[in-house]
Amino acid sequence: WATTGRVDNVYGDRNLICTLLPVSEMAEEKAATA
């Protein structure tokens, strides 16, 4: 595997945090950039 930066070493590896934007915000960004 390729080396990657770790979020929080062992804690980050075992407790992954997903930071996804709400669908409404994504729609607003698409409208703003279109």
CHARMM-style PDB file with segment names, atoms N, HN, CA, C and O in Angstrom:
ATOM      1  N   TRP     1       0.838  -1.197   0.000  1.00  0.00      PROA
ATOM      2  CA  TRP     1       0.000   0.000   0.000  1.00  0.00      PROA
ATOM      3  C   TRP     1       0.869   1.243   0.000  1.00  0.00      PROA
ATOM      4  O   TRP     1       1.975   1.254   0.540  1.00  0.00      PROA
ATOM      5  N   ALA     2       0.348   2.276  -0.612  1.00  0.00      PROA
ATOM      6  HN  ALA     2      -0.551   2.267  -1.051  1.00  0.00      PROA
ATOM      7  CA  ALA     2       1.069   3.548  -0.619  1.00  0.00      PROA
ATOM      8  C   ALA     2       0.966   4.210   0.750  1.00  0.00      PROA
ATOM      9  O   ALA     2      -0.021   4.036   1.464  1.00  0.00      PROA
ATOM     10  N   THR     3       1.992   4.965   1.103  1.00  0.00      PROA
ATOM     11  HN  THR     3       2.794   5.107   0.523  1.00  0.00      PROA
ATOM     12  CA  THR     3       1.967   5.645   2.397  1.00  0.00      PROA
ATOM     13  C   THR     3       1.015   6.836   2.332  1.00  0.00      PROA
ATOM     14  O   THR     3       0.948   7.542   1.326  1.00  0.00      PROA
ATOM     15  N   THR     4       0.286   7.042   3.418  1.00  0.00      PROA
ATOM     16  HN  THR     4       0.341   6.468   4.235  1.00  0.00      PROA
ATOM     17  CA  THR     4      -0.654   8.162   3.487  1.00  0.00      PROA
ATOM     18  C   THR     4      -0.512   8.855   4.828  1.00  0.00      PROA
ATOM     19  O   THR     4      -0.013   8.266   5.787  1.00  0.00      PROA
ATOM     20  N   GLY     5      -0.947  10.098   4.898  1.00  0.00      PROA
ATOM     21  HN  GLY     5      -1.353  10.577   4.119  1.00  0.00      PROA
ATOM     22  CA  GLY     5      -0.952  10.822   6.161  1.00  0.00      PROA
ATOM     23  C   GLY     5      -2.082  10.312   7.036  1.00  0.00      PROA
ATOM     24  O   GLY     5      -3.185  10.066   6.549  1.00  0.00      PROA
ATOM     25  N   ARG     6      -1.817  10.154   8.303  1.00  0.00      PROA
ATOM     26  HN  ARG     6      -0.921  10.353   8.699  1.00  0.00      PROA
ATOM     27  CA  ARG     6      -2.833   9.635   9.209  1.00  0.00      PROA
ATOM     28  C   ARG     6      -3.591  10.773   9.869  1.00  0.00      PROA
ATOM     29  O   ARG     6      -3.044  11.847  10.118  1.00  0.00      PROA
ATOM     30  N   VAL     7      -4.868  10.510  10.148  1.00  0.00      PROA
ATOM     31  HN  VAL     7      -5.312   9.637   9.945  1.00  0.00      PROA
ATOM     32  CA  VAL     7      -5.712  11.530  10.760  1.00  0.00      PROA
ATOM     33  C   VAL     7      -5.266  11.780  12.191  1.00  0.00      PROA
ATOM     34  O   VAL     7      -4.944  12.912  12.552  1.00  0.00      PROA
ATOM     35  N   ASP     8      -5.246  10.742  13.002  1.00  0.00      PROA
ATOM     36  HN  ASP     8      -5.508   9.823  12.708  1.00  0.00      PROA
ATOM     37  CA  ASP     8      -4.887  10.882  14.414  1.00  0.00      PROA
ATOM     38  C   ASP     8      -4.167   9.614  14.860  1.00  0.00      PROA
ATOM     39  O   ASP     8      -4.496   9.038  15.897  1.00  0.00      PROA
ATOM     40  N   ASN     9      -3.184   9.182  14.073  1.00  0.00      PROA
ATOM     41  HN  ASN     9      -2.916   9.650  13.230  1.00  0.00      PROA
ATOM     42  CA  ASN     9      -2.437   7.965  14.345  1.00  0.00      PROA
ATOM     43  C   ASN     9      -3.367   6.796  14.616  1.00  0.00      PROA
ATOM     44  O   ASN     9      -4.276   6.550  13.823  1.00  0.00      PROA
ATOM     45  N   VAL    10      -3.174   6.066  15.707  1.00  0.00      PROA
ATOM     46  HN  VAL    10      -2.436   6.266  16.352  1.00  0.00      PROA
ATOM     47  CA  VAL    10      -3.955   4.857  15.962  1.00  0.00      PROA
ATOM     48  C   VAL    10      -5.418   5.190  16.194  1.00  0.00      PROA
ATOM     49  O   VAL    10      -6.294   4.469  15.716  1.00  0.00      PROA
ATOM     50  N   TYR    11      -5.704   6.270  16.918  1.00  0.00      PROA
ATOM     51  HN  TYR    11      -4.993   6.857  17.306  1.00  0.00      PROA
ATOM     52  CA  TYR    11      -7.102   6.621  17.188  1.00  0.00      PROA
ATOM     53  C   TYR    11      -7.840   6.906  15.888  1.00  0.00      PROA
ATOM     54  O   TYR    11      -8.965   6.442  15.698  1.00  0.00      PROA
ATOM     55  N   GLY    12      -7.225   7.656  15.004  1.00  0.00      PROA
ATOM     56  HN  GLY    12      -6.311   8.032  15.158  1.00  0.00      PROA
ATOM     57  CA  GLY    12      -7.855   7.987  13.731  1.00  0.00      PROA
ATOM     58  C   GLY    12      -8.042   6.764  12.847  1.00  0.00      PROA
ATOM     59  O   GLY    12      -9.014   6.677  12.098  1.00  0.00      PROA
ATOM     60  N   ASP    13      -7.101   5.809  12.935  1.00  0.00      PROA
ATOM     61  HN  ASP    13      -6.311   5.880  13.544  1.00  0.00      PROA
ATOM     62  CA  ASP    13      -7.221   4.594  12.133  1.00  0.00      PROA
ATOM     63  C   ASP    13      -8.405   3.752  12.591  1.00  0.00      PROA
ATOM     64  O   ASP    13      -9.071   3.120  11.772  1.00  0.00      PROA
ATOM     65  N   ARG    14      -8.668   3.741  13.881  1.00  0.00      PROA
ATOM     66  HN  ARG    14      -8.127   4.255  14.547  1.00  0.00      PROA
ATOM     67  CA  ARG    14      -9.727   2.882  14.419  1.00  0.00      PROA
ATOM     68  C   ARG    14     -11.069   3.587  14.500  1.00  0.00      PROA
ATOM     69  O   ARG    14     -12.107   2.928  14.552  1.00  0.00      PROA
ATOM     70  N   ASN    15     -11.068   4.906  14.513  1.00  0.00      PROA
ATOM     71  HN  ASN    15     -10.225   5.441  14.472  1.00  0.00      PROA
ATOM     72  CA  ASN    15     -12.312   5.672  14.613  1.00  0.00      PROA
ATOM     73  C   ASN    15     -12.364   6.663  13.459  1.00  0.00      PROA
ATOM     74  O   ASN    15     -12.093   7.853  13.622  1.00  0.00      PROA
ATOM     75  N   LEU    16     -12.721   6.140  12.288  1.00  0.00      PROA
ATOM     76  HN  LEU    16     -12.942   5.174  12.156  1.00  0.00      PROA
ATOM     77  CA  LEU    16     -12.728   6.990  11.099  1.00  0.00      PROA
ATOM     78  C   LEU    16     -13.849   8.010  11.183  1.00  0.00      PROA
ATOM     79  O   LEU    16     -14.962   7.698  11.606  1.00  0.00      PROA
ATOM     80  N   ILE    17     -13.544   9.226  10.777  1.00  0.00      PROA
ATOM     81  HN  ILE    17     -12.640   9.480  10.433  1.00  0.00      PROA
ATOM     82  CA  ILE    17     -14.529  10.305  10.807  1.00  0.00      PROA
ATOM     83  C   ILE    17     -14.836  10.706   9.370  1.00  0.00      PROA
ATOM     84  O   ILE    17     -13.932  11.011   8.593  1.00  0.00      PROA
ATOM     85  N   CYS    18     -16.103  10.702   9.031  1.00  0.00      PROA
ATOM     86  HN  CYS    18     -16.837  10.454   9.663  1.00  0.00      PROA
ATOM     87  CA  CYS    18     -16.526  11.068   7.686  1.00  0.00      PROA
ATOM     88  C   CYS    18     -17.057  12.498   7.713  1.00  0.00      PROA
ATOM     89  O   CYS    18     -17.968  12.814   8.478  1.00  0.00      PROA
ATOM     90  N   THR    19     -16.484  13.358   6.877  1.00  0.00      PROA
ATOM     91  HN  THR    19     -15.743  13.101   6.256  1.00  0.00      PROA
ATOM     92  CA  THR    19     -16.905  14.761   6.866  1.00  0.00      PROA
ATOM     93  C   THR    19     -17.532  15.096   5.525  1.00  0.00      PROA
ATOM     94  O   THR    19     -16.914  15.757   4.691  1.00  0.00      PROA
ATOM     95  N   LEU    20     -18.748  14.642   5.320  1.00  0.00      PROA
ATOM     96  HN  LEU    20     -19.250  14.104   5.998  1.00  0.00      PROA
ATOM     97  CA  LEU    20     -19.459  14.920   4.082  1.00  0.00      PROA
ATOM     98  C   LEU    20     -20.387  16.114   4.272  1.00  0.00      PROA
ATOM     99  O   LEU    20     -20.972  16.297   5.339  1.00  0.00      PROA
ATOM    100  N   LEU    21     -20.514  16.918   3.229  1.00  0.00      PROA
ATOM    101  HN  LEU    21     -20.039  16.769   2.362  1.00  0.00      PROA
ATOM    102  CA  LEU    21     -21.434  18.052   3.284  1.00  0.00      PROA
ATOM    103  C   LEU    21     -22.863  17.565   3.083  1.00  0.00      PROA
ATOM    104  O   LEU    21     -23.084  16.572   2.390  1.00  0.00      PROA
ATOM    105  N   PRO    22     -23.825  18.243   3.672  1.00  0.00      PROA
ATOM    106  CA  PRO    22     -25.225  17.920   3.408  1.00  0.00      PROA
ATOM    107  C   PRO    22     -25.539  18.113   1.931  1.00  0.00      PROA
ATOM    108  O   PRO    22     -24.895  18.914   1.253  1.00  0.00      PROA
ATOM    109  N   VAL    23     -26.523  17.383   1.438  1.00  0.00      PROA
ATOM    110  HN  VAL    23     -27.047  16.733   1.989  1.00  0.00      PROA
ATOM    111  CA  VAL    23     -26.883  17.444   0.022  1.00  0.00      PROA
ATOM    112  C   VAL    23     -27.286  18.858  -0.375  1.00  0.00      PROA
ATOM    113  O   VAL    23     -26.966  19.304  -1.477  1.00  0.00      PROA
ATOM    114  N   SER    24     -27.984  19.568   0.507  1.00  0.00      PROA
ATOM    115  HN  SER    24     -28.244  19.206   1.402  1.00  0.00      PROA
ATOM    116  CA  SER    24     -28.435  20.925   0.189  1.00  0.00      PROA
ATOM    117  C   SER    24     -27.246  21.855  -0.066  1.00  0.00      PROA
ATOM    118  O   SER    24     -27.297  22.694  -0.965  1.00  0.00      PROA
ATOM    119  N   GLU    25     -26.179  21.710   0.722  1.00  0.00      PROA
ATOM    120  HN  GLU    25     -26.138  21.028   1.453  1.00  0.00      PROA
ATOM    121  CA  GLU    25     -25.008  22.563   0.527  1.00  0.00      PROA
ATOM    122  C   GLU    25     -24.311  22.237  -0.786  1.00  0.00      PROA
ATOM    123  O   GLU    25     -23.823  23.135  -1.471  1.00  0.00      PROA
ATOM    124  N   MET    26     -24.264  20.956  -1.138  1.00  0.00      PROA
ATOM    125  HN  MET    26     -24.661  20.226  -0.581  1.00  0.00      PROA
ATOM    126  CA  MET    26     -23.634  20.561  -2.391  1.00  0.00      PROA
ATOM    127  C   MET    26     -24.412  21.131  -3.569  1.00  0.00      PROA
ATOM    128  O   MET    26     -23.818  21.568  -4.554  1.00  0.00      PROA
ATOM    129  N   ALA    27     -25.734  21.127  -3.473  1.00  0.00      PROA
ATOM    130  HN  ALA    27     -26.217  20.771  -2.672  1.00  0.00      PROA
ATOM    131  CA  ALA    27     -26.576  21.665  -4.540  1.00  0.00      PROA
ATOM    132  C   ALA    27     -26.343  23.171  -4.687  1.00  0.00      PROA
ATOM    133  O   ALA    27     -26.297  23.690  -5.803  1.00  0.00      PROA
ATOM    134  N   GLU    28     -26.195  23.864  -3.562  1.00  0.00      PROA
ATOM    135  HN  GLU    28     -26.232  23.443  -2.656  1.00  0.00      PROA
ATOM    136  CA  GLU    28     -25.954  25.308  -3.603  1.00  0.00      PROA
ATOM    137  C   GLU    28     -24.606  25.613  -4.250  1.00  0.00      PROA
ATOM    138  O   GLU    28     -24.483  26.559  -5.027  1.00  0.00      PROA
ATOM    139  N   GLU    29     -23.591  24.801  -3.923  1.00  0.00      PROA
ATOM    140  HN  GLU    29     -23.691  24.032  -3.292  1.00  0.00      PROA
ATOM    141  CA  GLU    29     -22.273  25.013  -4.501  1.00  0.00      PROA
ATOM    142  C   GLU    29     -22.304  24.783  -6.009  1.00  0.00      PROA
ATOM    143  O   GLU    29     -21.687  25.533  -6.766  1.00  0.00      PROA
ATOM    144  N   LYS    30     -23.019  23.749  -6.448  1.00  0.00      PROA
ATOM    145  HN  LYS    30     -23.521  23.139  -5.834  1.00  0.00      PROA
ATOM    146  CA  LYS    30     -23.123  23.479  -7.886  1.00  0.00      PROA
ATOM    147  C   LYS    30     -23.800  24.643  -8.596  1.00  0.00      PROA
ATOM    148  O   LYS    30     -23.372  25.052  -9.675  1.00  0.00      PROA
ATOM    149  N   ALA    31     -24.850  25.174  -7.994  1.00  0.00      PROA
ATOM    150  HN  ALA    31     -25.198  24.842  -7.118  1.00  0.00      PROA
ATOM    151  CA  ALA    31     -25.580  26.287  -8.597  1.00  0.00      PROA
ATOM    152  C   ALA    31     -24.688  27.535  -8.660  1.00  0.00      PROA
ATOM    153  O   ALA    31     -24.758  28.305  -9.618  1.00  0.00      PROA
ATOM    154  N   ALA    32     -23.863  27.725  -7.646  1.00  0.00      PROA
ATOM    155  HN  ALA    32     -23.806  27.100  -6.868  1.00  0.00      PROA
ATOM    156  CA  ALA    32     -23.012  28.909  -7.594  1.00  0.00      PROA
ATOM    157  C   ALA    32     -21.886  28.833  -8.624  1.00  0.00      PROA
ATOM    158  O   ALA    32     -21.477  29.854  -9.177  1.00  0.00      PROA
ATOM    159  N   THR    33     -21.387  27.624  -8.879  1.00  0.00      PROA
ATOM    160  HN  THR    33     -21.719  26.794  -8.430  1.00  0.00      PROA
ATOM    161  CA  THR    33     -20.261  27.477  -9.805  1.00  0.00      PROA
ATOM    162  C   THR    33     -20.719  27.289 -11.244  1.00  0.00      PROA
ATOM    163  O   THR    33     -19.914  27.415 -12.167  1.00  0.00      PROA
ATOM    164  N   ALA    34     -21.998  26.988 -11.451  1.00  0.00      PROA
ATOM    165  HN  ALA    34     -22.651  26.885 -10.701  1.00  0.00      PROA
ATOM    166  CA  ALA    34     -22.491  26.741 -12.818  1.00  0.00      PROA
ATOM    167  C   ALA    34     -22.691  28.036 -13.584  1.00  0.00      PROA
ATOM    168  OT1 ALA    34     -23.101  28.010 -14.744  1.00  0.00      PROA
TER     169      ALA     34
END
